[in-house]
Amino acid sequence: MTLQDLSTPALLLDVDIFESNLRFMADRVSAAGKALRPHAKAHKCVEVARRQIEAGAVGVCVATVDEAEVMVRAGVSDILLTSPIAGARKCSRLAALAQHLSVVVDHAEQIALYDAAAQRAGSQLGVLVDLDVGDHRTGVSPGQPVVRLAEQVLASHSLIFRGLQAYSVRASHLHEADNRAEYSAKVLAPAAETKALLERRGIETALVTGSSTGTYQADCDSPFLTELQPGSYVLMDVAYARIGGIQFGHALTVAATVVSANHPDRVTVDAGFKAFSTDRPFGPEALDLPGSRYEWAGDEFGFVYLEDAPRRVRLGDRLRFIPPHCDPTVNLYDRLHVCRGEEVLESWPVMDRTASHRTYA
Amino acid sequence: MTLQDLSTPALLLDVDIFESNLRFMADRVSAAGKALRPHAKAHKCVEVARRQIEAGAVGVCVATVDEAEVMVRAGVSDILLTSPIAGARKCSRLAALAQHLSVVVDHAEQIALYDAAAQRAGSQLGVLVDLDVGDHRTGVSPGQPVVRLAEQVLASHSLIFRGLQAYSVRASHLHEADNRAEYSAKVLAPAAETKALLERRGIETALVTGSSTGTYQADCDSPFLTELQPGSYVLMDVAYARIGGIQFGHALTVAATVVSANHPDRVTVDAGFKAFSTDRPFGPEALDLPGSRYEWAGDEFGFVYLEDAPRRVRLGDRLRFIPPHCDPTVNLYDRLHVCRGEEVLESWPVMDRTASHRTYA
């Protein structure tokens, strides 16, 4: 099978670049004496997770209950759900996975819900307190609010206090490595003080997890974090390529076909809003077509402007694009086609939402 | 089952608003003496297509080969694929459906590919020439280029010339009904001249298809179009609500849960880039929470700012949102939960991409 045989739009993984990314991160984090727990929300793919663990990761992070269930079913035995959730039913689904899973909390009511669910399930569920390190998205303010939640976990019937999560989405995509390093160190400082405060109360925080593809280099030097949770590094995207100082290669691309070619300055491909993430202020970038420019043209279409592109593009040609943002792009596909050059080696399922997504919470 | 039982984020269809939208469009187009062929790319749902046909539609439009295959398998017998495609394998897949399907072409090579595929399949495939009415996205320029393609179809072995497609994506979302009516009439004029030109050559165009939810009112008065292909009207979204003069109700919403509530001015819900379309310069709008404002907060998160919102929102609360753009939002889900008030009546599958999307073209 070759790339020409694939039905487009199709999601491709260049296996050599993927493996190079995989090893590079594993070696760097290992050399820093830290644990690596890659975030599976980026790839939503059991086969990728298995290879990350084979390369030395302690387990994976997930962002949803569905992802946790799929990973447990696939035999992954050490999972962290990095999103706080709410609702008794989801807590029960998670309590059933307690042997393989830890969760995060940022509110007293969540602790009560998880404790009740774990008690009903007869399980002991590992819990981290999620710190708000400046994003104000999830998490509780550093200092006393964290101590109160940690003490509530310690006083619970069926929960085990595991440590802290200190993740900054803002730090991940700042331009230039120096800015990211400076910002990450700044937002982690109150979290480190909170850890010291907990220790003075006799509460040990075995695990402190955070970091991203954008900040892992700086965070490897953090005396505070014990574990890094980067996601995008195995795949890469335009967003990370644009911020500077990111060493990973573009393993992830989307293959599209030229379906209309009636103009000298542009062609139309069969990949639009349903084929690429659209959450960034920029579109995908064509691979091997320098001087070209992609422009959105609808749900199923994109323009490729060819003004400065050296090679002629014809009806039926296959073009490959680096997606603007990897996570929501992968989320649009069911399969990741593993390729080397023009050859398709195998096809890995992206988490089957039909099978995994439970209708009722 | 109630809305509270659903695992969020979840895609909801308000059945009463849906049925009202369905009837309103069917009645209006029927009163104008035109055929209605709703575009299924908006809903990707066999159950919705069946109800559109029961309400008087002649069949449906689809945008992809996968969608065509799912619709044929579901028993829909009159389908138009509105996108030109390229590639011998996809042409073969379509030729196998020729009894139930017509396709569009905008290039001589596509005609040759389809003719060869239909000949191999021993089928007769209906073909429309796709006109470029100003979007320069797909289609061939009106006038002689259309005549040449029509004559090529007529001279082919296994293709049947059915007529013309004249669709303007630009017309669909212009602000104010008057602007849309004026623009649509303007871009359809050269297409009407092309039809006359074909007739002078003795080529009958039985079918002329086009229009959208944005222009259907004006296009009902077009002497040229025989068939209208609106899509969004059954579901609706923020994009169509904002352009003015659209009478359809918001049948489509996304249910989300408040998963973090540690700030007085905002809460965080479990619905972000993977739960809503992100191709418009605006986000979703909360239902029944006037004065609130949604802001993107990542792949799995959104902020809801509450400054001017009258009711208190708590951790675990369910909120409902009108999606920015219906088509790419539906594309993110596997099920459409049909509800009336708080009750969930049934769950309709959104086209199962795992089952339908063929790996190899």
HADDOCK unambig.tbl for C-alpha pairs under 7 A between the chains (distance, minus, plus):
assign (segid A and resid 5 and name CA) (segid B and resid 360 and name CA) 5.42 0.50 0.50
assign (segid A and resid 5 and name CA) (segid B and resid 361 and name CA) 5.73 0.50 0.50
assign (segid A and resid 6 and name CA) (segid B and resid 359 and name CA) 6.03 0.50 0.50
assign (segid A and resid 6 and name CA) (segid B and resid 360 and name CA) 4.34 0.50 0.50
assign (segid A and resid 6 and name CA) (segid B and resid 361 and name CA) 5.15 0.50 0.50
assign (segid A and resid 7 and name CA) (segid B and resid 358 and name CA) 6.70 0.50 0.50
assign (segid A and resid 7 and name CA) (segid B and resid 359 and name CA) 5.87 0.50 0.50
assign (segid A and resid 7 and name CA) (segid B and resid 360 and name CA) 4.96 0.50 0.50
assign (segid A and resid 7 and name CA) (segid B and resid 361 and name CA) 3.86 0.50 0.50
assign (segid A and resid 84 and name CA) (segid B and resid 259 and name CA) 6.04 0.50 0.50
assign (segid A and resid 84 and name CA) (segid B and resid 260 and name CA) 6.91 0.50 0.50
assign (segid A and resid 85 and name CA) (segid B and resid 259 and name CA) 4.98 0.50 0.50
assign (segid A and resid 86 and name CA) (segid B and resid 259 and name CA) 5.23 0.50 0.50
assign (segid A and resid 86 and name CA) (segid B and resid 315 and name CA) 6.83 0.50 0.50
assign (segid A and resid 86 and name CA) (segid B and resid 316 and name CA) 4.95 0.50 0.50
assign (segid A and resid 87 and name CA) (segid B and resid 316 and name CA) 5.76 0.50 0.50
assign (segid A and resid 137 and name CA) (segid B and resid 268 and name CA) 6.25 0.50 0.50
assign (segid A and resid 137 and name CA) (segid B and resid 297 and name CA) 6.98 0.50 0.50
assign (segid A and resid 138 and name CA) (segid B and resid 260 and name CA) 5.59 0.50 0.50
assign (segid A and resid 140 and name CA) (segid B and resid 262 and name CA) 6.76 0.50 0.50
assign (segid A and resid 259 and name CA) (segid B and resid 84 and name CA) 6.02 0.50 0.50
assign (segid A and resid 259 and name CA) (segid B and resid 85 and name CA) 4.99 0.50 0.50
assign (segid A and resid 259 and name CA) (segid B and resid 86 and name CA) 5.25 0.50 0.50
assign (segid A and resid 260 and name CA) (segid B and resid 84 and name CA) 6.90 0.50 0.50
assign (segid A and resid 260 and name CA) (segid B and resid 138 and name CA) 5.59 0.50 0.50
assign (segid A and resid 262 and name CA) (segid B and resid 140 and name CA) 6.74 0.50 0.50
assign (segid A and resid 268 and name CA) (segid B and resid 137 and name CA) 6.26 0.50 0.50
assign (segid A and resid 268 and name CA) (segid B and resid 138 and name CA) 6.99 0.50 0.50
assign (segid A and resid 273 and name CA) (segid B and resid 279 and name CA) 6.63 0.50 0.50
assign (segid A and resid 273 and name CA) (segid B and resid 328 and name CA) 6.50 0.50 0.50
assign (segid A and resid 274 and name CA) (segid B and resid 328 and name CA) 5.80 0.50 0.50
assign (segid A and resid 274 and name CA) (segid B and resid 331 and name CA) 6.96 0.50 0.50
assign (segid A and resid 278 and name CA) (segid B and resid 278 and name CA) 5.34 0.50 0.50
assign (segid A and resid 278 and name CA) (segid B and resid 279 and name CA) 5.12 0.50 0.50
assign (segid A and resid 279 and name CA) (segid B and resid 273 and name CA) 6.62 0.50 0.50
assign (segid A and resid 279 and name CA) (segid B and resid 278 and name CA) 5.12 0.50 0.50
assign (segid A and resid 279 and name CA) (segid B and resid 279 and name CA) 6.75 0.50 0.50
assign (segid A and resid 297 and name CA) (segid B and resid 137 and name CA) 6.98 0.50 0.50
assign (segid A and resid 299 and name CA) (segid B and resid 328 and name CA) 6.69 0.50 0.50
assign (segid A and resid 315 and name CA) (segid B and resid 86 and name CA) 6.83 0.50 0.50
assign (segid A and resid 316 and name CA) (segid B and resid 86 and name CA) 4.96 0.50 0.50
assign (segid A and resid 316 and name CA) (segid B and resid 87 and name CA) 5.75 0.50 0.50
assign (segid A and resid 328 and name CA) (segid B and resid 273 and name CA) 6.49 0.50 0.50
assign (segid A and resid 328 and name CA) (segid B and resid 274 and name CA) 5.80 0.50 0.50
assign (segid A and resid 328 and name CA) (segid B and resid 299 and name CA) 6.68 0.50 0.50
assign (segid A and resid 331 and name CA) (segid B and resid 274 and name CA) 6.96 0.50 0.50
assign (segid A and resid 332 and name CA) (segid B and resid 332 and name CA) 6.71 0.50 0.50
assign (segid A and resid 334 and name CA) (segid B and resid 353 and name CA) 6.88 0.50 0.50
assign (segid A and resid 334 and name CA) (segid B and resid 354 and name CA) 5.93 0.50 0.50
assign (segid A and resid 353 and name CA) (segid B and resid 334 and name CA) 6.88 0.50 0.50
assign (segid A and resid 354 and name CA) (segid B and resid 334 and name CA) 5.91 0.50 0.50
assign (segid A and resid 358 and name CA) (segid B and resid 7 and name CA) 6.73 0.50 0.50
assign (segid A and resid 359 and name CA) (segid B and resid 6 and name CA) 6.01 0.50 0.50
assign (segid A and resid 359 and name CA) (segid B and resid 7 and name CA) 5.85 0.50 0.50
assign (segid A and resid 360 and name CA) (segid B and resid 5 and name CA) 5.42 0.50 0.50
assign (segid A and resid 360 and name CA) (segid B and resid 6 and name CA) 4.34 0.50 0.50
assign (segid A and resid 360 and name CA) (segid B and resid 7 and name CA) 4.95 0.50 0.50
assign (segid A and resid 361 and name CA) (segid B and resid 5 and name CA) 5.77 0.50 0.50
assign (segid A and resid 361 and name CA) (segid B and resid 6 and name CA) 5.19 0.50 0.50
assign (segid A and resid 361 and name CA) (segid B and resid 7 and name CA) 3.88 0.50 0.50
